[in-house]
Amino acid sequence: MDLLTVPAGIKGILRCFQQAGYEAYLVGGCVRDTLIGRVPGDWDICTAALPEQTIALFGRTVPTGLRHGTVTVFYGGVQAEVTTFRVDGGYSDHRRPDEVRFTDRLEEDLSRRDFTINAMAMGLDGQVIDLFGGQDDLRQRVIRCVGDPDIRFQEDALRMFRAFRFAAQLGFSSAAYNAIRRNAHLARFVAPERICVELEKTLLSPRPEFVQSMVRYGLLDAFLSRTDVSLVWNTASPPEKALRWAQFCAAFRAAGAVDDIGGFLRSLRVDGHTTRLCEKAMEITAAPFPTDDAGLRRLIARYGPEAVRCAACTVGGLFRVEAVLASGACLDLAHLAVSGADLQVLGYQGPALGRALQRLLDAVLEDPSCNHRETLLQRLQQEVPHD
């Protein structure tokens, strides 16, 4: 495996362990991504060094998870999550091991991992240690559990969501679907925040339709009143968080699977900004969506561009909204060619001033070409008497 794509600081961490007499390897997703030509989002290292030995070896560290043997190491301008080789005990809560035992054997550490494509390690020599056929599964484009999938999912129910998420991100199929169906009831043990993370990563992937599989296999039963939902995706839309969540919500609303969109999103711990945008988008699309530019300008002025983009994405009108936004037309009071000070000169004060500005904005939304100071002031002067 080519080490040229590995940052110098990461190789420096491995080298420090090696020089101190400890085995250390890149492990998990960074090995997988490097093998398939993707740039890793983060770097994980496993080592025979105990956490306190790792802390002693490096100048800047953060003890991010000492109970599970994890220390964040900052070195050479990069950071890595460094975890001691370990063996997990039982998983009584179907999420986290009740106890962990540190070991000096890499093989034991790799055997506890979720999927074969995430259970490979690589040392400074560039050799890939692949005990479970992860490279073959990468070539065959399949998500397969390490060992018995029922055991893997019963240990940590979040792995079922991750199976679909990896399939969506990588364009793979899964060999674990039957086991997911058998163990879907364990999804209730997963915190909504973690479900939200996996859902969002799936929604932002090249294949957001994989969330349909999460629904069909029963992983979201706790949040939905019905699960026979057909999700039709506008995959041409940008992979933006609010747009994809809005499409997700629109499908459930259309199927009658969710009555309260805001409550649904809050139960999943979706962030407040995205939740508000989706609520506005559902309000917008409860009425016929405008087909003319003036109607779109009025809608944007009322709800804001973000909410209207979300709404448009659910009805296939995003390109028209984008064209209106790109036109440079005035869509709010801030871009009106006159200001409150101009109207005060004409004698407008207090609420009357605000109403006059709104009338001018309404006129400009209907006809953007009239957004000129002289034209708008003349329009006001022709009003008799002003309110």
Summary of the structure (lengths in Angstrom):
residues: 387
radius of gyration: 27.7
end to end distance: 76.7
largest distance: 90.2
contacts: 1238
relative contact order: 0.06
helix: 53%
strand: 12%
